Amino acid sequence: MSYIFSDEKKFSTWRKLWVALAKSEKELGLNISDEQIEELENNIFNIDFDMASQKEKEFRHDVMAHVHTYGAVCPLAKPIIHLGATSAYVGDNTDIIQMREALELVRVKLINLLSELAKFALGYKDMPTLGYTHFQPAQLTTVGKRASLWLQDLYFDYCDLEYVLSGLKLRGAKGTTGTQASFLSLFDGDSGKVARLDSLIAEKMGFKGSYDVTGQTYSRKIDVKVTNILSGIAQSLHKMTNDFRLLQSLKEIEEPFESHQIGSSAMAYKRNPMRSERIASLARFIINTSHSTEDTASTQWFERTLDDSANKRLTIPQAFLGCDAILTIAINIFQGIIVNEKVVQKHIDEELPFMATENIIMESVKQGGDRQDLHEEIRILSMEAAEQVKKHGQKNDLIDRIIKSDKIKLTEEEIYKIIDPKKFTGRSAQQVEEFINDKIEPILQKNKNLLGIDVDLKV
């Protein structure tokens, strides 16, 4: 990801675009020789960055600095470099190319995360766990079903990414205000050749086409579409890692923790969820960075103003670098996540007796009991059990009290059969299987050659 937004990638892409322009203009009849094009192609990566920097100081214009720098090593081709083009020809088209390559890299990591998360969800689809609403104990779910909620958010992000990626086009060769007037002049008023020039350049740069209309720049709404994808992934991972951090506090789930890892410089026993916290921290940065592209798109003037340039040179690379990082960290988490099953069961045991009382009442009525009498008995026993938990810090002994009650005729075996946690998770396991089989597995099968990337966190 760093390379995609590096100087070498940027300026070599400018040169590739100048080659594509020259080749296309030659094909359409302009007086450009094979020797000139060969010279341009041979020097795409021969960039004198010191010279370019010096020229930019002199000209106060980055594109013209690089035109002259390229021309210095391509003396034959110098007269036709950038012929008919405006600065946005190399600047904007390169931005699109970089964003497409960066989205493709995000796509690879997102698919790998979908794979790791799907494995986790399927592996724990049947394991009951306490559900939480308002972070208060609620009806049971399963560990895998909860993970499927995280997975579904990322699936939405994947669908959005595919849509935006499939529709990304070049700015093309549109001229100074998007009218193609300079190219119309070059081709002596031949409108067909000007339109064909646009198509040829797109084809040579690996795109299906360019945007139908532009000003001097492509619409900055495109940057919004792209950064909204990154923001969406950040939102999904922030939500997921919020859950992780809470679950790690409950000691139910833990991030990977190396044998020599230190959680706190003072408190030696600590196992802080530092990976999740890092994701949350970077995710907020990405989400807020994406707002900047929205501001930029909404404040452009007519065919273009330059208040977009410095802003997007920061926001686009940084948002992508941040997204690349959080996806990498998330993959790492799921490759070593720990589920403390005994703790999960302990929390179920603390709350399930209260949740199971309605089922116990109904089963007792089936065996001839009086619903109202049973309700009152359960109410009294529940109050007594709750007092033991809240006032005395004892375990929840409601089931023991129910078993001993003379008014409830169910056997101990019948009562424990009723309160089997798996009977309280509904269709959780089936939902996980159906969702992954229907939505996730086709993605993984289609992209199986992209799976299995190595993730090694440096810190």
N, C-alpha and C positions, 0 to 999 in steps of 0.2 A: 504493500500500500504506500509506503514511503517512496518507493521508486516511481510509482505512477504519478506522483505529484512532485517529482524531483526536477531540477533544472535540465538535466540531460534528457529526460523523457519529454519535457515541455518543448524545448527548443529543437530537438531532433524531430518532433512531430510537426513543428512549424516547417521544417525543411521538407518533410515528406509531403506536406500540403502544397508547398511551392513546386515540388516535383510533379505532383498530381495536376496542378494548374497548368504547368508548362506542357506536360504530355497531352492533356486534353485540348489545350489551345492549338498545339501542333496537329493533332488529329483532325481538328476542325478547320485547318487551312492556314494558320498563322505561320510566319516565317521563323520557325524555331528549328534548329538542327538536331540531329541525333547526337552529335558531339557535345552540344550544350547540355542536353538531358543526361547523357552519360556522366558528364562532369558533375552535375548536380547530385546524381545518385551516388557517386563515389565519395562524396564529401558530406553525406547526411550526418554522420557522427563525428566529423572532424571539426569540432566547435572550439574556437579560441575564446574561452570565457573572459579572459583578461581583456582582450580586444573589444569584445562586446560590451563589457562594463565601461571601458574607457569611452567608447562611442556613445553609450547611453548618457554618460555625464556631459558629453559634448552636445548631443542632439536633444537631450531631455525627451527621448522617444525610444521606447524599447524595441518596437518593430523595425524602425529604420536602422537602429544600431545593429540588429541582427541581419538585416538585408545587406548592409555594408560588410559585416563580418563574413557572411556567406559568400558575398561577391569577391572578397579578398582571396579566397581559395578556389573560386570558380571564375577566373577572369573571362573565359569564353561566354559563360552563361550570365555574367553580371548584368548585361543590358536588358535581359528578359525576366529577371527575378521579380516576382510580385506584380507582373504585368496586368494592369486593369483592376487590381485588387485594392481593398482597403484594409486597415490594420485588423479589423474584426474578422477578416477572412482567416488569418492564422490564429488570432486570439480566441475567437468564439468557437471555431471548429475544433481547436485543440481542447478547449474546455469540455465540449461534448464528448470527444474521444476519451479524455481522461475520466470523465464521469461514467461513461459506459464501461470502461475497463474496471473501474473501481466498483461499480455495481455488480459486475460479474464476479469479482473477488468476494464481495459481501455475500453474493448468492451461494458461492461454494461453501463458505463458513456457515451460513444459515442452514443449508441442507445438512451439513454435518451435525449441527446442533439439533435439528429436527430428528435426525437419526438417533443421537444419544438420548434425547429426551423420550423418544418413542420406546426405546429399549427399557428405560427406567419405568415408564408408565405401564408397559405390558408386564414387566417383572413384578410390579407391586399392585396390579389391578385388583387382586382379591384381598389385599391386606387391609382390614378395617382400621380406621383412624378416626379420632374425634374431629368432627367438623366444627367450624367456628363462623358465627355471624356476629358482627360488631366486636370481634375478638372475645366473644362469650361462647362457652360450650354449646354446641347445637347438635342436630341429628348426625349420625355417623355417615361418613363417606369412606373412600379407600385412599390409600397413599397414591395409587396409580391414577385414580379419578381426579384427584387434586392436581396431579402433574399434567393431566390432559387439558386442564384449564390453561396452564402455561403454554402447553403445546399448541392449543387452538389459537391463542393470540399470535404466536409466531407463524402459524399457518396463514393467518390473515395477512401478516406482513409479507410472507413469501408471495402470496397471490398479488398483492399490490406491487411488489418488486418486479414480478414477471410482466405485469401489465405495462409499467412504466418503461422497463428495459426493452420490451418488444416494440414500443412506439417511439423510441428515441431516434431522432434524425439529426443530420448535419444542418448548420446554418447555410452551408453551400456558398456559391459565388454570387452574391447579391449586390455588390457595389456599396457605395458610401452611404446611401440612405435606403437601401433595399430595393431600388428601382432597376438595377442592372444597367443603368444608362452607360457606364463606362465600357461595359462589355458589348453593348449594342453598337457603340462607336467603333470598337475594335473590329467587329465583324460586319462593318458597313451596313448596319441596320437590319441584319438577318436575325430576326427574332427567334427563329427555329434553332439556329446555332447557339444562341445564348441560352436557351432552355436546355439544349443538349449538353452544353458545357456544365451546367449545374448537375445534371444527371451523371455525367461521366466522372466528375470529381467524387461524387458520393459513392459510386461503384468502386472507384480505385481505393477509396478509404474504407471500404467494407461496410457501407451503409446502403439500405434499400432506397434511400432518397433524402432530400433535404426539405425543410419546412416550406410550406407553400408561399408564405409571405413573411418578411422580416423588415425591421427598420435597419439601422446600421448594425444592430445586434439581434440575435434571436431573442424571443420574448423571455424575460426573466422569470416568467411563470414556470419555465422548464426547470430552473434551479429550485423553485419551490417544490415542484413535483418530486424531484430527486431527494432533496433534504427531508421532505415529509416521510419518505421511505425510511431514512435513517432515524428520524425522530420516532416513527412508529416502532421500530425495533428497540430503540432505547426505552420507550414507554413499556413495552412488553417485558423487557429484562429488568427494568426498575421494579415493576410490580412483582415479578417472580422473586427477585432477590429480597424485596421487603418480606415476602412470605418466608424465604429461607432464614432471614435474620431472626424472625419471630420464632420459627421452628427450632433454630439452634439455641435460642434462649430457653425454650421448653425442653431442650435436650433430646428432641425427637429425631431431628435430621442434622447432620454436620457436614461441612465442607471437608475436602481432603485436608489432612494436616500431617506434614512430614515429621519424621522422627526427631529432627533437630530444630523444627520450627519453634519460634518464640512468639507467644501471644501478647505478652506485656513485659516491658522492661522492669516493672515493679512487682506485678502479681504473677508469679511463676506458673500458677495453675491455669491461667486464662487460655481459652481457645477461641479467639475472636473470629467472627466471620469476615475476615479481611477481603477475601475475593468478592463476596457479595457487596460489601461496602464500597469497594473500588468500582464495581459495575454501576452501583447506584450513583456514585459521585460523577463518573464520566457520562452516565445516561442523562443526568440533569444538564450537563454541559451541552450535550448534543441537542437535547430538546430546546434549550434556550438559544443555541446557535441557529437552529432552523428558523426561528422567528425573524432573524436578520434577513434571510432571503425573502421572506414575505414583505418586510418593510421595503426592501430594495425594489421588488417587483411593483409595489403599489406607488412608488414615488418617482418612477422614471418619467422623463419629459419627452413627448413626441417620439422622434425616431431614435434618440439616445441622449443620455447625459453620462458623464464620467464618474458620478458618485457611486456607481455600482462596482467599479473595478477593484479598488483597494479592498473593499468590503468582501467581495466574493473570493479574492485571492487568499483571504484568511478563512472565511466560513466554510467553503466547500472542502478544501483539504482537511481542515481540522475536524469537521463533522465526520468525514470518512475515516480518518485515523482513529477517532474515538469509537466509531461503530465497529471497526475492525478489532479494536482492543476488547470491547465488551463481549463480542461474539467469541473471541479466543478464550477469554476467561471463563465464559459460561460453558464452553465445551470442556475445558479443564475441570470445572466443578463436577459435571456429570460423569466424567471418566473416573472419578474417585469418590463419589458421594457416599455417605454413610447413613444408614437408617438404623436407629437404635430401637429395635422391635420391642424389647421389654419395656422401655419407657413409653412407647406408643400404647402398649397394652395397659400399662399402669394408669394412664390418663383415661382410657376407656373405662376401666374398672371403677374409677372415681366418679364417673358421671352416668354411665349406662344404667345402673339400678334405677335412678329416677326416671330416665327415659322409657324404661321397660315396664313401668307400672301399669300403663294402659293395656298393654298386651296381657299382663298377668290378670288384670281384672276381667278382660274379655274371655280368657280361657277358663277362669273360675266360674263365670256365668254359664259357659257352655256345660259345665259339670254340675249345674243346679244352684249355684250361689246367687245371692241377691245383689244386684249391681250397686245399689245405694249403700248397703251395709259394707260391701267390699271397698267402695270408694272411700268411705269414712275411715275404715281400718287402715287402708294404705296411706291416707292423708296423715293420720296420727303417727304411723311408723316412719313416714318420710320426714316429719318434723323432728322426731327423736333422732333419726340418723343424721339429719342435717346439723343438729345441735352438737353431736359428737364430732363432726368434721370441723365446724366453724369455731366452736368454743373450746374444744379440747384437743384439736389437731389430730384426731384419730382417723382411721380409714373409714370409708363409707361401708357401714355394716347393714344397710337396708335389706339386702337379700337374706342375710342371716336372720333378721327380725321377721321377715315374711315367712321364711321356712318354719320358724318356731311358733308362728301365730296359729291359734286354735280356730280362728274364723276363716282362714284360707286353707282349703282342703287339698291343694296341689302337693304332690310329693316333691322332695328335693330334686330328684332327677327331672321331673316335669318342669320345674321352675328354671333349672339351669339350661334346659333345652330351649325354653322360651327366650332366655336372655343371651343366646349365642350371638356374638357381635355380627357375624356374617348375615344374620337375618335382618339386620337393620341398615344394610348398605344399598338396598334397592337394586337397581340395574347398573350400579357403578361399573362392575367388571365388563358387562356387555357393552356399555356405552364406550368404554375405552377401546375395546376390540373393534367395534363398529366404526368408530371415528378413525382409528389408525388404519384399518383395512381399506376404508372408503376414500380417505383423504390423504393420508401421509404415505402409505405404502406405494401408491402409484408414483409419487414424486421421487421416492427413494429408488424405485426400480428404474425409472427413467434416467436417473442421475447416478447410478451405482458406481460409475467410473470415477466420480468425484469424492466418494466416501473414503474414510480412513486417514484423514490428514493428521499429521503429528502436531501436537500442541505442547509446547514447553514454555512455561512462564518463567521469565528471568527473575522476577521478584514476587 
